[in-house]
Amino acid sequence: MTRTGRDRVRALALAAALSTAGTGLLAGPAHAAPTPTSSPSTTSASTSSASSTSTSPASGTTRRPVSRPPAAADPDDQDAVDSLWQKILNKLGLGDDDASTSGAQDDSTGKDSTGKDSADGDSADEGSASTSPTTTAPSTTGSTATAGSTASGQAMPTTAPAGWSQVLAEDFTTPAALGTFPGPAYAAHWDGYAGFTDTSGVGTYTPDRVVSVADGALDLNLHTENGKALVAAPVPQVDGKWGGWTYGRYSVRFRADDVPGYKTAWLLWPDSDDWNDGEIDFPEGDLDGSISGFVHQPGDPSSNALAIDTGASYTDWHTATIEWLPDGVTFFLDGEQVGHTDVSPSTPMHLVLQTETSGQPPAEAAGHVQIDWITLARHD
């Protein structure tokens, strides 16, 4: 279910950095998971342990590892290459020694050296998850203060629930025209992918043609130009870098048009860029389908510790929350618990609002994903 070997990644990362230098958007690693092929009850939450197996929905991943670019063909260009490489490492909060210099991706991730998904990547049996139902229950994480009327009609929380410390609260009140995001208003807290293809290989991360802020919401205008499907993956930053901390609470208020051929794969991805450290996806699904969620098994990420389908449509406003704690991961949708597993990744991760193609969209397919607000909190 994965793509891109490390050799190709080095070239892509360098090309993306060169093509986006000076825009405030650095090319970053990419990930996505395909839509589940089947779904559990839409009214139940799912739990599992590390040893659970079943035929529940499966989700695969794609992630371009952070790997040092090859030496420049022209020695005169090497200083520029090294400088851009260091900028990428700084954005990820990594030291130069943390970056990979190996040639091929470890086979356990499913990535091959040609940048293609493995042959069985789209099969429904690549992952497993428990679907033992429990009663859906409201969140018990406590009430929060809110501020301001917003695009969705639900104000952004300005404080975190008990046990959490809010580290980012963004409600997109400052407009940003297409091609200017993040710009001065958002550069301190936002970055994103740029200049390479998405998981399916059809879409291209092109934030300057996709991302804007209008009417109090971050707007992702998904469409095709000159035969290319254009997508985006904004990344919220804390302390000027992607990730850098373990355990958190992530809430996003969002909606989308039911655009065929496009999806969300919003995820927590390991800062290590090692899929074996785990992965958390919510919300994930085709925009003309329903909202799902997945927790990939640390140490065996092609299997799912949790897989749920909420049955909820993207066309309505929703608030999706991930609570990631040492003793488990819980998903909430509109304040109600929709999934839980005792399995929990234990290494630092960062959030990526990866919005991409789910295959070849119709050329005329176009529409918007809107994000009213987003909050991030660390576990006390």
C-alpha positions in Angstrom: 0.0 0.0 0.0 3.0 2.3 -0.1 5.0 3.9 -2.8 8.2 5.8 -3.5 11.6 4.2 -2.6 14.2 6.4 -0.9 16.2 7.0 -4.0 13.3 8.6 -5.8 12.3 10.4 -2.6 15.7 12.2 -2.5 15.2 13.5 -6.0 11.6 14.5 -5.3 12.4 16.2 -2.1 15.2 18.2 -3.7 13.0 19.2 -6.7 10.2 20.2 -4.5 12.4 22.3 -2.3 14.0 24.0 -5.4 10.6 24.7 -6.9 9.1 26.1 -3.8 12.1 28.1 -2.3 11.0 31.5 -1.3 7.2 30.7 -1.2 7.1 29.7 2.5 6.1 26.2 1.6 8.6 23.4 1.8 8.0 20.1 0.2 7.4 17.5 2.9 6.8 13.7 3.0 3.4 12.4 1.8 1.1 9.8 3.1 -2.4 8.5 2.4 -4.6 5.6 3.0 -7.2 4.2 0.6 -10.9 4.2 1.4 -12.0 1.1 3.4 -13.5 -1.6 1.3 -16.1 -2.5 3.9 -17.4 -0.9 7.1 -18.6 -1.9 10.5 -21.8 -0.6 12.0 -22.2 3.2 11.7 -23.5 3.4 15.3 -20.8 1.6 17.1 -17.3 2.3 18.3 -14.5 -0.2 17.8 -11.9 -1.5 20.2 -9.0 -3.9 19.8 -5.7 -5.0 21.3 -2.4 -5.6 19.5 -3.3 -9.2 18.9 -6.7 -8.6 17.3 -7.5 -9.8 13.8 -10.6 -9.8 11.7 -11.9 -8.9 8.2 -12.8 -5.3 9.1 -12.0 -2.3 6.9 -8.3 -1.9 5.9 -6.3 1.1 5.2 -2.9 1.4 3.5 -0.4 4.1 3.6 2.0 6.1 1.6 4.8 8.2 3.0 7.9 9.7 1.4 10.7 9.4 3.9 13.0 12.3 4.6 16.2 11.4 2.9 19.3 13.4 2.0 19.2 14.6 -1.7 21.9 13.2 -4.0 25.0 15.3 -4.8 24.4 18.1 -7.3 25.5 17.3 -10.9 27.1 20.7 -11.0 29.5 21.2 -8.0 28.7 24.9 -8.1 25.1 24.0 -7.1 26.1 22.0 -4.0 26.0 24.9 -1.5 22.4 25.7 -2.6 21.4 22.0 -2.3 22.9 21.8 1.2 21.2 25.0 2.3 17.7 23.8 1.1 18.2 20.4 2.6 19.0 22.1 6.0 15.8 24.1 5.7 13.8 20.9 5.2 15.4 19.4 8.3 14.8 22.5 10.4 11.1 22.5 9.4 10.8 18.9 10.5 12.8 19.5 13.7 15.4 17.0 12.7 19.2 17.1 12.9 21.2 16.1 9.9 22.1 12.8 11.5 18.4 11.9 11.8 17.9 11.9 8.0 18.1 8.7 6.1 20.9 8.1 3.6 19.9 4.5 2.7 19.0 3.6 -0.8 15.8 1.6 -0.6 12.9 1.6 1.7 12.6 -1.2 4.2 10.3 -3.9 2.8 8.2 -3.8 5.9 6.6 -0.6 4.7 5.4 -2.1 1.5 7.2 0.5 -0.6 9.1 -0.7 -3.6 12.2 1.0 -5.2 10.3 2.1 -8.3 7.9 4.4 -6.4 4.9 2.2 -7.1 2.5 0.6 -4.7 3.0 -3.0 -4.1 0.9 -5.3 -6.3 -1.4 -6.2 -3.4 -1.7 -2.7 -2.1 -5.3 -2.1 -2.7 -6.5 -5.4 -1.3 -9.0 -5.4 1.5 -7.0 -8.0 3.5 -3.8 -5.9 4.0 -5.0 -4.8 7.4 -7.1 -6.1 10.2 -9.0 -4.6 13.0 -11.5 -5.4 15.7 -15.0 -4.3 15.3 -16.4 -5.3 18.7 -19.2 -2.8 19.2 -19.6 -0.7 22.3 -22.3 1.9 23.0 -21.6 5.3 21.4 -21.1 7.8 24.1 -20.6 11.6 24.4 -17.0 12.8 25.0 -16.3 13.2 28.7 -13.2 15.3 28.3 -14.8 18.4 29.7 -16.2 21.7 28.5 -14.2 24.5 26.9 -14.6 28.2 26.4 -15.3 29.3 22.8 -14.8 32.6 20.9 -16.3 34.3 17.9 -18.9 33.3 15.4 -17.4 31.3 12.5 -18.1 30.0 9.0 -19.7 26.8 10.4 -21.7 28.5 13.1 -19.7 26.8 15.8 -17.1 28.8 17.7 -13.6 27.7 18.1 -12.6 26.5 21.7 -10.1 28.9 23.2 -9.2 26.6 26.1 -8.4 22.9 26.2 -10.3 20.4 28.4 -8.9 19.4 31.8 -5.6 17.5 31.4 -4.6 19.2 28.2 -2.7 22.4 27.4 -3.7 24.2 24.1 -0.7 24.9 21.9 -2.4 26.1 18.7 -5.8 27.6 18.0 -6.4 28.8 14.4 -9.8 30.2 13.3 -8.7 31.7 10.0 -10.0 35.2 10.5 -7.5 36.9 8.2 -8.2 36.5 4.4 -5.5 35.1 2.2 -5.9 35.2 -1.6 -5.1 32.2 -3.7 -1.4 31.9 -4.1 -0.5 33.8 -1.0 -1.0 31.3 1.8 0.6 31.0 4.3 1.9 34.6 3.9 2.6 36.9 6.9 -0.6 36.1 8.7 -0.1 32.3 8.8 3.6 31.6 8.2 4.4 31.2 11.9 2.0 28.3 12.2 1.5 26.7 8.8 3.5 25.0 6.1 2.6 22.1 3.7 3.5 19.8 0.9 4.3 21.2 -2.5 5.7 20.0 -5.8 5.2 16.2 -5.8 2.4 13.7 -6.5 0.0 12.3 -4.0 -0.6 8.7 -3.0 -2.5 7.7 -6.1 0.1 9.3 -8.3 -2.7 11.3 -10.0 -2.9 14.5 -7.9 -0.1 17.0 -7.5 0.4 19.0 -4.3 0.0 22.6 -5.6 -0.9 24.9 -2.7 -0.5 28.1 -4.7 -3.4 26.9 -7.0 -5.5 25.3 -4.2 -5.2 27.0 -0.8 -6.7 30.3 0.3 -8.5 31.8 3.3 -12.0 33.3 2.7 -15.1 33.9 4.8 -13.5 32.8 8.0 -12.3 29.4 6.6 -9.3 27.7 5.1 -10.4 26.8 1.6 -8.9 23.9 -0.5 -10.2 24.3 -4.1 -9.7 20.8 -5.6 -9.8 20.8 -9.4 -8.0 19.9 -12.6 -5.9 22.3 -14.6 -4.1 21.4 -17.9 -4.9 17.7 -17.3 -3.5 17.6 -13.7 -5.6 17.2 -10.6 -4.4 19.8 -8.0 -4.5 19.0 -4.3 -3.0 20.2 -1.0 -1.8 19.1 2.4 -1.5 21.9 4.9 0.6 21.2 8.0 0.1 23.1 11.3 3.3 23.9 13.1 4.0 24.3 16.8 7.2 26.1 17.9 8.0 26.6 14.2 8.3 22.9 13.3 6.3 19.8 12.4 5.6 17.7 15.4 8.3 17.3 18.1 6.0 16.0 20.9 4.2 12.9 22.0 0.5 12.5 22.8 -2.0 15.2 21.9 -5.6 16.2 21.2 -6.4 17.4 17.7 -9.7 18.9 16.7 -10.7 20.2 13.2 -14.0 21.8 12.2 -14.6 21.0 8.5 -16.9 20.2 5.6 -16.5 19.4 1.9 -18.4 19.3 -1.3 -19.1 15.7 -2.6 -16.4 15.9 -5.2 -15.8 12.5 -6.9 -12.2 11.3 -7.1 -11.0 13.3 -4.1 -10.6 12.4 -0.4 -9.2 13.4 3.0 -6.4 11.3 4.6 -5.8 13.6 7.6 -3.3 11.9 9.8 -0.8 11.8 12.6 2.5 10.7 11.1 5.7 9.7 13.0 8.4 12.4 13.1 10.8 9.6 12.6 9.3 9.0 9.1 9.3 5.3 10.1 5.8 3.8 9.4 6.6 1.0 11.9 6.2 3.6 14.6 2.5 3.7 13.8 0.0 6.0 12.2 -3.4 7.6 13.1 -6.0 8.6 10.4 -9.2 10.6 11.1 -11.1 11.8 9.2 -10.3 9.7 6.2 -12.5 8.8 3.2 -13.8 9.8 -0.2 -15.5 13.2 -0.3 -18.6 11.7 -1.9 -18.6 8.9 0.7 -18.5 8.7 4.5 -16.0 9.6 7.2 -13.8 6.7 8.5 -10.9 6.4 10.8 -7.9 4.1 11.3 -5.1 3.4 13.8 -2.3 1.4 12.3 -0.6 -1.2 14.4 2.9 0.0 15.6 5.4 -2.6 14.5 3.0 -4.1 12.0 1.5 -1.0 10.3 -0.1 -2.8 7.4 -2.6 -4.1 10.0 -5.1 -1.9 11.7 -5.6 -1.8 15.4 -8.8 0.2 14.8 -11.0 0.7 11.7 -14.3 2.5 11.9 -16.8 4.0 9.4 -19.0 6.7 11.0 -21.5 6.8 8.2 -21.4 10.6 8.4 -21.3 12.6 5.1 -18.6 15.2 4.4 -21.1 17.7 3.1 -22.3 18.6 6.6 -20.2 20.6 9.1 -18.4 18.2 11.5 -15.8 18.4 14.3 -13.4 15.5 14.2 -11.2 15.0 17.3 -8.3 12.6 17.9 -7.3 12.0 21.5 -3.9 10.3 21.5 -2.8 9.1 25.0 -0.3 6.6 26.3 -3.0 4.1 27.0 -5.0 4.4 23.8 -6.4 6.4 20.9 -10.0 7.7 20.8 -11.9 9.3 17.9 -14.8 11.7 18.5 -17.1 13.1 15.9 -19.3 16.1 16.9 -18.6 15.3 20.5 -19.5 11.7 20.4 -17.1 8.8 20.8 -17.0 6.8 17.5 -13.9 4.6 18.0 -11.3 3.5 20.6 -8.3 1.2 20.8 -5.9 0.5 23.6 -3.1 0.4 21.0 -1.2 3.7 20.9 2.0 4.9 19.1 4.7 6.0 21.6 7.0 8.2 19.5 6.5 11.9 18.5 4.0 12.5 15.6 2.7 15.5 13.6 -0.6 16.3 12.0 -1.0 16.6 8.2 -4.3 17.7 6.6 -3.6 15.6 3.6 -6.3 16.2 0.9 -5.7 14.3 -2.3 -7.1 12.2 -5.1 -8.5 8.7 -4.5 -7.8 7.7 -8.1 -8.4 9.5 -11.4 -11.1 12.1 -10.8 -13.3 13.2 -13.7 -11.7 16.2 -15.4 -14.8 18.3 -14.6 -14.8 17.3 -11.0 -14.2 20.3 -8.8 -15.2 21.5 -5.3 -14.0 22.7 -1.9 -12.9 21.4 1.4 -13.4 24.1 4.1 -11.7 24.2 7.5 -13.4 26.6 9.9 -11.0 26.1 12.8 -8.4 23.8 14.2 -7.0 23.3 17.7 -4.0 21.3 19.0 -3.4 20.5 22.7 -0.6 18.6 24.5 -1.2 16.1 27.2 -0.3 17.5 30.6 
